[in-house]
Structures are given as C-alpha cells and as structure tokens.
Amino acid sequence: MKIAMAQLNYHVGNFSHNKQKIIDTILRAEKDYVDLVVFSELCVCGYPPLDLLDYREFIHQCENAVNEIAEHCVGIAAIVGAPRINPNTSGKMLLNSAYFLHDGKIQHIQDKTLLPTYDIFDEYRYFEPNNQFDVLEFKGKKIAMTVCEDLWDDQPTQGVFGRNRLYNESPMEKLIEYNPDLLINISASPFSYSKIWGKKNIFIQKAKNYNLPVFFVNQIGAQTELIFEGASLAIHPNGIIHNELNWFREDYQVIDLDEVSRVSDDRETHDTYGVIAKIHDALVLGLKDFFHKLNFDKAVLGLSGGIDSAVSMVIAQRALGSENLRVLLMPSAYTSKSSVDDSKKLADNLGVHYDEISIQEVLHSFTSVLEPVFRNMPEDVTEENLQARIRGTMLMAISNKFGNILLNTSNKSESAVGYATLYGDMSGALSILGDVYKTDVYKLAEHINRDEEIIPKNIMQKAPSAELRPDQKDTDALPEYEFLDKILFQYIELQKSIPEIIEEGFDEETVKKVVNMVNANEYKRYQAPPVLRISSKAFGAGRRMPLVAKY
C-alpha cells in the first residue's frame, strides 16, 4: 500500500481554501498511484476553530466540505479531520472525528476519545469523548485511526498531585484488540521547544509497544499565537523513524507501507536542526501567517538599539520582506548615540526604511503641562513611563497613517516581572518575542549572525537598558537575566512553588522577589497583545491566572 502524508497549512473557517487544498492534494496523489492520502486533525475547518464550533452554519459547512472531498475519493482513499454532530443527543453537541473517504463517500468514522483540557486546549468545551472503537479494512490491511491526543494517553504529569499519567484510559488498548496492521494518527499538535523529543518519543514508543508501523500527520502553519511545526513521522514497528517531513513548511511524501515495515536496522536519528533554529523558524512562520491570514501586509515597530527590537526586526523582515516593514527611531535625552547609530546600521543592513523622531520636545510638553499638578515633585518612574507612552503613541500614529500593523518587541522575561509600560512599549497587535526569555533572545541573535554580521555586535555586547534615565541598566531593578530566566522557567513552565525553587539552589530572597513580581503583574499581561507561542507555557490563553488573588 502506498500512503501519502499531506502536511498542509490550513486557515480556520476558510472552507473554500482548505477544501481546495485537500482536493488538489488528492488529485496529486492519484497521479502518484497512491492508495491512501492522510491529512491532519480538523483540517476541513482548520485548528483550532474555538467558539466558531458553536455556530450551526459552521458545522454544516464542515459537513458539506467533507462530502465534496469524498466525491474526489473514487480510485483513492483519504483520511480527513472534521467536527461532526454527535448522534447521541444526551451528550455534547459535537465530536472531533477522523473520516475515511473512499468510493465517493464516507466509509468509516473514528471519533476522538481523549480531549485535552490543559494549557491552551479546552476541547471538553465543545466535544463529547468517544467510547466506540473499531478498525477499518482497506487493501487487505486493518487500519487503526486515532486523533491526536488519543496516542498521548501515557504522557507523564511530573507527579503532580501524586499522578504519574494524565489519562486513565488508552484508546489503543481498545483498538489493538482488533489486530490492526498499521496505526494512523491525525494531529494538530502545536510547537513547543521543550517538547520536541518528548513528542517524537510518544509515537516511537507506540510503534514499539504495539509492534505496528505508525503514521503521524501533523498540520503546519500558525493560527494567531499557536504555531504548528509539521514534522510528521512514519515509524517502523521497532521505533526507527523511517520518514520525517519538513519542519515549518508544507510537505507531501509518498511512503510504501512495505518499506516502512521492512526497515530493521538500528540506525540512530540525529537532529542537526537545533532548538534555537527551530524557535527562529517558528517565529518567522507565526508572524508571516498572522499577516497573511488576516490580509495584512505591512508592519511597523520601534527600533531602540537594544537586542529585543533588533531580533524582532530581523524576524519581521524575514517574515514580511524589507519592503513591507518600516521602523521608527525615537531617541530622548537619555538615548545614547551608539543606540541610534546601531539602529540605523541594522536598518541599512536589512534594507528597511527608517524614520527618526526625537521625543524630547513632546516629553517636555507633557512634563510642563503636568508640572502644576505634580507641584515640583522629584522625577521617578512616572517620567520614564511617559517616554514609553509617547513612543507608543508615535508608533500608533505611523500605524494609522500608513496602514502598518504595530508589532510588539517585549520579551518574556520583561513581561513576566512587569518590566514594561502599559499603553507604551506593551502596545502592538502581536508580540514577536513575548514567549522568548531574554537569554534566548541573545541566542537568537547569535543564530541570526551565524554567517554574517546582520545585528551589529555592539547591540549584542552592551548591557541591557531601557535608557529612560541616566546610566540606567535593567539590573538596577532585576536580577541578572541568567538567574532571572532560570527562576522564571521553574515557576512558569515547571509550575514549582517558592520552596521548591529555593531547594534547586536559588537565593531565597531573590526567588521570593521574582515570584511576587510575576504575580503582581498579572493585570498587565491581561491587557497585553497575543504572543507567538513557542514554549510549553506561554502567557495568554494557556496560562489563566486570577488578577486579584493573594498567593
């Protein structure tokens, strides 16, 4: 049997686009004499559709699209993902389903059993879990179809609350009773740099545990903050990866089932595509898709001469093109000459249009107007925030006048501890680095400069500073980023308590200060733009904290 793995980029709710992309791939597969072409989870409507699933017309369009796709599956079969109305009227309205299409119609349906409700997932809000299992027979082979999480039944929970497994049931334990010959999993599994090998190992272990070839088809592309890497897999029953599709790009590969089954050597899989390179490519794809799927094309950002805006600018230039990006330099009396010069050099290196507007006169106007109210009080963070807010206003003026969407350049470390100004440098439609810790921003800069100097060395070497007062350094208010980021990772990603973090060897006073800053600034993050998610716990929909809690 020849199986085509179709790793495609879908657009939520764009039925004509998704449907045509699927049909075109089926027609291509027919020319390649393919027997079965496999697409990803909810590919018909795009993933995640969220509350669009509450609209009956949306579900009807899904049904119509599935039926139209089935009409093109005559001499070839296809597996597609789509929601369907639950025939059991006592449960949730919908099921998350894998459809097997052949002979011009729907031949078999397998619904999703394990519905994730952690992090960014909330599938119990929409779907009823499946409790019916069966395999399908095609070309003399018994095929077990599963949907994404249905193969994640034994993923660890790090022993939280004494639990070692997230789920108590295993769909494959049900399906294996029917003696399948191969296992197909259709997924929409978003990228997380900390789960790269963990995700692979799930499918490797399933192949080994059940002695079955496994075909895992994942979608690629970005849907607002979620980025899907693709990296679909064909795995031999002994756990050897036979095929791995491209990362962060559409891909299509035809695989002979017999060849997958015959691979028996013990070769190791070496991943030369490093984590930082993956993060870089994920951010470029995330930004590119955000603009493309919203029919935006031009962007603007503020260029300060610091590492965050520099890396953000490179990502934006690579995603959108130099001709679609403009930057604004907004020096004040506290901005060093090197920051301005470095910014200009970076813009010239990338061929990006820049404007320079001093904010000093505007700042003077603000402080003069406020002077009677402040009654000659000493300058403090108020005047610092005024500078940030003036810059935010300037950038929004450029956005409004020229139609350039404002991009936010703050990093995760700053966002975590509130080292950012509401309605100032927190402004923007999308945060490029909002899920990237400061230490990783430097690593991204090194990756960008690996072949030539794009970001001026001076930007990478100077001490981080907001330059909002004389001789200001980030370390005036924060621990060194090397230590700050490690504490933040323990608290945010690993969800450890203050005593547990201290036990890891961190200074008690510093840990308490950092955690208190994170908790106290939740209200700021609640008003922040969506961030491109590249970690296992990003700010936003995947981390929902009460604003007024005392913990």
N, C-alpha and C positions, 0 to 999 in steps of 0.2 A: 504494500500500500504506500502510495506517495502522499505525504502530508505537507501542505504549505502552511507555514506560520506567518500570519499577517499582523505585523506590529505597526499600527497606524495612529495618527493624531486626529482625534475627534473634537467636535465643537458642541458643547452642551446645548441641546434644543434646536440645533441646526439640522433638521431631519433630511432635507434635500442633500446637503453636503455629505453627511455621514452615510446616507443610503447610497449615493452615487459612488463614494469612495469604496464602499464594501462591494458593490456590484462590479465596479471596474476591476477590483482585485480578483473576484470570482472569474470574470472573463479572462483575465491574465492567467489564472491558474488552469483554466480549461486548455489554453494553448500550450501549457507546460505538462499536459496529461496528468494533472493532479487528481487524486481521488477525493481528498478531503482538505478544505481550507478552513483554518481556525482563526477566529477573531477574538477580541477581548471582552471583558465584562461590561455590560450595559453599553456596548459600542453603538447600538442603534440610536440611543438618545444622548450619549456622552456621559462621562462620570466625573464628578458627582452631580446629579440633577437637583438634589436638595428638595426644596418645597415645590418645585415645578411638578413633582410627583403627586401633589395634591389636586392638580387640575385634570379633570376627566378628559378634556380635549388632548392634553399632553399624552395621556396613556393611549388614547385612540390613535394618535399619530404614530406612536410606537408600534401598535398592532398592525396598522396599515403598512408601515415600512417593513416589518418582518415578513408580511405576506407578499409584498412586492419583491423583496430579496429572494424569497423562496421560489418565485416564478423563474428565477435565473439559475436555480439549482436543479437541473434536469439530469445531465450526464455527470454531474459533480455534486458532492455534498458540502455543506458548510455548517459551522457552529458559530452562532452569534449570541450576544447577550442583550437582553432587554427586560424591562419590567412587564409583568402581566397581572391581570386582575385575579385575585385569589378566588378559586371556585368555592372554597369553604367560607360561607357567609358569617361564621361566628368568630373569625379571626381578623387580622389586619386586612386592609383592602387589597394589598399588593404582595407579589412575590418577585424576588430577584432571580431571573431564570436564564439558563443556557438552552438555546433552541438548536436542535439538529434538523437541518433542512435538506431534503432530497426528493427527487421525483416531483419537483414543483410545489411541494407542500411541507408543512411541519410534521415530522415523523416521530419526534421524541422531545420531551422537555425534562430537564433536571433542575430543580429549584435549589436555591442556596439555603443551607442549614444554619451555619454559624454566622451570626450577624454581629459584627463588631460594634461596640459602643464606647470604645476608648479613644483618647486623643481626638483627632478630627472626625472620627467616624461616629455616626448616630443612626445606624440602619434599622434599629428597632422602632425608630420614629415612623418608618414608612412600611417596613416589610414584616411579613409573618415568616417565622422559621419553618423550613421544610422538615417533614418527618416521613417522606416516602422515597424509597431508594430502588433503583433498577439500573441495569446496564442496557446498552443498545447494541445490536449486531449489524455490522456493515463490512462487506467484502470478506466475510469469513472471520472477522475479528470482533471480539466483545470489547466495547469501549466504555470505560467509566468516566463520566463527565462530572467535573466539580467546578464550583465557582469560588475563586479567590480564597477567602478565609477558611473554606472547608478543608484545606490542607494545612491550616495553621493550628490545628487542634491541640498540638502538644508544645506550642511555644511557651517558653518559661515566663514567669511573672516575677522573677528575682526574689521569690519567697515572701512577697508582700502578704501580710495578714496570715502567714502560715501556709499560703497556697503556692504550689510549685507549677501549676498549669492553669492556663486561662480558661480552658473549656473542659467539661466533664464528659463530653461525648465526641466520637470520631466518625464522621461520615464514611471515611474509607474502611473502617471496620465493618460497616454495613455493606458497602459496595464490594468488598473483597469476597464476600460470601457467594457472589455470582461468578467468581473466577474470571475476572476481566483479563484481556491480553495487553491492554495499554491504558494509561491514565492521562486524561487531558484536563488541564486546569486553565480556565479563562479568568484573567485578573485585571484589576485596576488598582495596582499597588504603588503608592507614591514613593518618591525618592527620600531616603534618609541616609546621610553619610555614615551613621553609626550602625546601620543595619544591613550593609551591603552583603557581607558574607553570611550573616545570620539568615537573610532571606534565601540566599542560594542553598544554604545547608538544609533548610526546610524541604526543598524539593529533592535534594540529593538523598537525604535520609528516607524520604517516602519511597523513592525508587529502590533503595537498598532494602528497606523493611518489607516491601511487598514484592520485590523481585520483578518489577514492571518497568518498562520504558515510560518516562514521564515527559509530557509536552506542556510547558508552561508558557502561555501567551499573555504578555502584559501590554498595556497601551503606553504610548509616549505622548509628550506634549504637556502643556500647563493649562490649568483651569483656575484662574486668579492666583491664589497662593500655593496651590498644590501643583507639584511638578512630578511627572511620571517619566521614569528613565527608560522604559522598554526593557532591554537586556533579557529578552525572552530566552528560554532554555529548552533544549532537547537533551534528555539524560538517559544514559544506559542503565539497565537494572542493577549494575554494580556500583552506581553512583558517579561514574565518569561523565563529565559534561561533553556531549558529542557536538553540539552546536550552541553558540551563544550569539544572539542577534545584537545589533549595534546599540550603544547607549545614546540616548537623547536624540535619536534620529529614526525616522520611519525605516522599516526594513521588511523584507519579504524573502523567505528562504524555503526552498523545497527540500524535503528530507525523506529519504527512503526508510520506512519503518524497519525493514530487514537489516539495513546497515546499522541503525541505532542498536538493534538487538544483538548484532554480531560483535560490536566493539567490546573487547575484553581485556585490553592492556591496562597497565596500572599507571599510565602517564598522569602527571600532576597538572593541574590547571594553574598557570601563572598569570596573575593580574598585573600587567605593566601599566595599566591606566590608573594612576594614583588617585587618592581621595581628593586632594586639592584640585586636581584637573577635573574630576567629576563635579565638584562643587562649582567650579568656574563654568563648566558647560551647562550645568543645571540652571544657574542664574541667567546665563545668556538666553537659553531656551525659554525660561519663565518670563523674562521681560519681553522677548520677541512675541511670544504667544499672547501675552496680555494686550499688547498693542494691536496685533493682527486680528484677534478675535473680537476686539471692541471697535475695529475700523479706525484706530488711531494710527498716526504715522510719525508725528514729531514730538520731541521731548525737550525739556529744559531742566537744568539742575544748577545749583550753586557750587562754584569751584573755589575752595578756600585755601588751597595749598597744603592741605592735610591728606593723610593716607586714605581716609574714608571716601572723600569726594573724588580723589584720584582713581581709586579702584572702581568706584561707581561709574565714573565717566567712561572708563575703558569698557566695562560691561555694557553700558548703554550704546557706545559706539559700535561695538561688535554685534549687538542685537539689532540695531536700527539703522546703522550706517552714518557716516560723518555728516552727510547732507541733511539728515533728519534730526540732528542734535545741535543745540546751542547752549552755551554756558555763560554764567554771569559771575564776574569777579566783583566783590563788594567790600573793598578794604575800609577799615576805620583807622583811627589814630593808633590803635594797638596792633594793627596788622603789619607784620614785618615785610620789608622789601623782598626778602627771599621768597616769602609765600606768594607774593604777586608774580614775581619772575618765574617761579617754578610752575605756577598755574598756567601762565602764558606759554611756557615751553611745552608743557603737556598738551595743551590745546593745539599748538602748532604740530607737535609730533603726530597727532591723530587727524589733523586737517579739519578741526572743528571750529566753527565760528564762535568768537567770544566777544563780550562787551564788558567794559569796566566802568562801574559807577561807584563813586565814594559815598558812603552813608554818613559821613561825618556831619555834613550840613543838616541832614534830616535829624540825626541824633541830637544836635544842638537845639533844633527847633522843639523837639519833644521835651528835652530837659528844661528849656526856657519856659515853655508853657506850663510844665508841672511844678516849676520852682515855687510859686506861691502856695501850692498845696503841700509840698514836701518841706517847706519852711527851713531851707538850708540844712536839711538832714544830710549826713555823710553818704557818699555813694556806696552801694552794696550790689547785691545780685540783681536788684531792680534795673539798674543801668545796663548790666550785662544782658539781661533778658530783652531789654528794649532793642539792643543791637540785633539780636537774633530775630526778633519780630519784625523789625524794619526790613531785614533781608528776606524774610518770608513774604512780606508784602510786595517787595520788589520782584521777587520771582513769580508771584501770582499775577502781577501786572504783565510781565512778559508772557505768561501762560495765556492770559485773557486776550492780549493784543494780537499775538501771533498764532494762537491755537496750539501751542506746545504744552503737552501734559507735564506737570511738575513731578519730578522724581525725588524721593526722599533718600538721603545718603547716610542716615544714622546706623550704627552697628548695634548688635545685640547686647554687648556689654553696657553701652550707654543707656539703652532702652531699659535694661534690667534694673539699673540703680537710679533711674530718673535723671541721668546727666544729659538732659535735653530740655528744650523750651517749648511748652505748649504754644501753638499758633506761631511758632518761629521755625526752628530747624526740625520740628516734628511734622511740618507741612508736607503734603505730597499725595499723589494718587496711589502710589505703590512704593514700598520700601525695598530697595535692592539688597541691602546688607542687614536688614532687621533680624535675620536669623543666623548671622555670622559673628562670632566673637572677635574681639579686636585682634587677638593673637593670630587668628586665622585670616583676618584681613591682610596682615603683613605677609602671610604665606601666599595668599592670592596675588599680592603684588610681586612677590618673587617668581611665582609661576608666570605671570604676565611678562616679566622681564627676562625670562629664561634664555631667550635667543638674542634679544637686543634691548637696549635701554629705552623703554617706552615711558614709564613713570620715572621722572628724574630722581637720581639717587638721593638728593637732598631731602625729598619728601619722605623717603623710606628711612632715613637716618636720624632726622630731627625728633626731639621729644614731642609727644602728642600735646597739643594745646588748642583750646578754643579761641585764644587770642582776643579775649573780651576785657582784659585788664593788663596792666604792665607785668611782664615776665610771668604770665600765668602758665601753669602746667597742669595737666589732668591729675597728676599725682598729688596736687595740693588738696584735692577733695577725695581722691580714690586711692586704693592700694595699687601697687604695680599690676599692670594688666596680666602678667604671667601668673600671679597668685589670684587676682580677682576672677579671672576666667575659670580657673580650676574650682574655685568655691562655687561660682555660679553654675557650672556644669553639675556639680554634686547636688545642688539644691533644686535646679530646674529640671534637668534631664533625668537624673537618678532619683529625684524626689526624696532626698535624705534630710533628716532633721538636723538642727544645730548640734546636738550632742554627737550624732553620727559623723558629721563633717569634722568636728573637733577631733574625734577619735582617729581620723585619717591623717592627723598630724598638723592641722592648720591652727593658727593662733586664735584663741577663744575670743578675744576682743574684736579681732578683725572679722571673724565669721559672724558674730552677732551683729556687727555694724552692717555688713553686706546684706545679710538676710533681712534685717529691718528696712534697709533701703529698698530692697526688692518689693517687700510687702507694702511699704508706704506709698509706692509709686504706681500701684495698680490702676488708679484712676487716670493717670496719664496714658498708659498703654491702651486703656479702653477707648481713647479718642485718637489713637494713632492709626496711620494707614495700614492696609493689609501688607504682610511681609511675604516674600518668596521663601517658602518653607524648604529647608534642606536638612533639618535635624529631626530627631525623634520627638522633640517637644518645643515647638515654636510658640511665640506669643500670638494670641489670636484665638481662633475657634478651637484649637487643640489644647488650650490651657485656660480654663474658665475659673476664675477666682472671684470671690465676693469683694466688692470695693470697700466695704466698711467693717470687715472682720477684724477682730483682735486676736492674733495668733502668733 
